[in-house]
């Protein structure tokens, strides 16, 4: 017979569950934690004492008087300034680095534009400079418990190697390894697909809170997607799952950077929209501002811009219909440039969806734009970086902190 979990296993699980609750849902009283987590008051007190001693949470009197008579229940708050992660968002046109505290608080950030012809050396230099600046501003006793980077490409799960980056070529540079070594973090820098991190962010903190089956569609120059099934990110055998941008929607259609033709990315990406709108050759007309300019022009009655959005919206609607038929999601979230395209072509997308998706599958699906604006990938990177400490708080801190110096 297989032995059940030990008392230590149960304690470790409960510590992680409690810490995860205040990390995602914010400060909570002991009474609320006991009721929500299904644990008795003495167990909650023991768990919060352990987490407080480790410097992960603090307990204090409620800031507002409660309605109940008697001694108020202490409120448990995450130690946001003392426990943090580094989150990196590598886009085709911009680079963002943030120091994010426990509880999801963005403590500080650095953002820089990126020239599309810049090489990996310049990219790394910008990221390292930004991250060092953030680390220097951390409190003396603060500890970095993780780091993660979102990248617009195919990333292998086992070693975080970028296998394919059609719109941002970094060659054989191992971004995570180089960053971790140059920063001396004491923790590895995980590299993940940006759209997968976007799906994680929307599920944990965005439009998809409370929805365990959702799809996040992200547009930069290309198109990516992240899929949450049963509350968990769908990764596939090697972590390559969710490459929605390379789903063929128009066989024999426009050429794609992956070598195929008629991929969703080729039919709805930035370059295609600008070409249809007659703006591909205009100097400086690239990126999110260029996409927004087309949407704005269509709103003002520009016929060419409207037709461009209609054409792109048709193919995007067909892609959405395919996803609805396959995964039966409760929610589809549009982010990046696809947020703007959806806002400009929502009627066409919904019309194509109604025509091509199974009635039973499309009946309850909701289409929404990201609740996290342009920080979706960054928020997802922070949540990914926090995953280990939330799973086993005390063991992670014991490994990171030393008696001589608790800073990282």
HELIX and SHEET records of a PDB file:
HELIX    1   1 UNK A    7  UNK A   25  1                                  19    
HELIX    2   2 UNK A   30  UNK A   37  1                                   8    
HELIX    3   3 UNK A   41  UNK A   53  1                                  13    
HELIX    4   4 UNK A  120  UNK A  136  1                                  17    
HELIX    5   5 UNK A  175  UNK A  183  1                                   9    
HELIX    6   6 UNK A  194  UNK A  205  1                                  12    
HELIX    7   7 UNK A  244  UNK A  246  5                                   3    
HELIX    8   8 UNK A  264  UNK A  268  1                                   5    
HELIX    9   9 UNK A  270  UNK A  276  1                                   7    
HELIX   10  10 UNK A  287  UNK A  299  1                                  13    
HELIX   11  11 UNK A  303  UNK A  327  1                                  25    
HELIX   12  12 UNK A  337  UNK A  356  1                                  20    
HELIX   13  13 UNK A  359  UNK A  362  1                                   4    
HELIX   14  14 UNK A  373  UNK A  375  5                                   3    
HELIX   15  15 UNK A  376  UNK A  391  1                                  16    
HELIX   16  16 UNK A  393  UNK A  400  1                                   8    
SHEET    1   A 3 UNK A  28  UNK A  29  0                                        
SHEET    2   A 3 UNK A  75  UNK A  78 -1                                        
SHEET    3   A 3 UNK A  57  UNK A  60 -1                                        
SHEET    1   B 5 UNK A 105  UNK A 113  0                                        
SHEET    2   B 5 UNK A  94  UNK A 101 -1                                        
SHEET    3   B 5 UNK A  83  UNK A  90 -1                                        
SHEET    4   B 5 UNK A 143  UNK A 151  1                                        
SHEET    5   B 5 UNK A 189  UNK A 193  1                                        
SHEET    1   C 2 UNK A 154  UNK A 155  0                                        
SHEET    2   C 2 UNK A 162  UNK A 164 -1                                        
SHEET    1   D 5 UNK A 232  UNK A 233  0                                        
SHEET    2   D 5 UNK A 223  UNK A 229 -1                                        
SHEET    3   D 5 UNK A 214  UNK A 219 -1                                        
SHEET    4   D 5 UNK A 331  UNK A 336  1                                        
SHEET    5   D 5 UNK A 366  UNK A 369  1                                        
END                                                                             
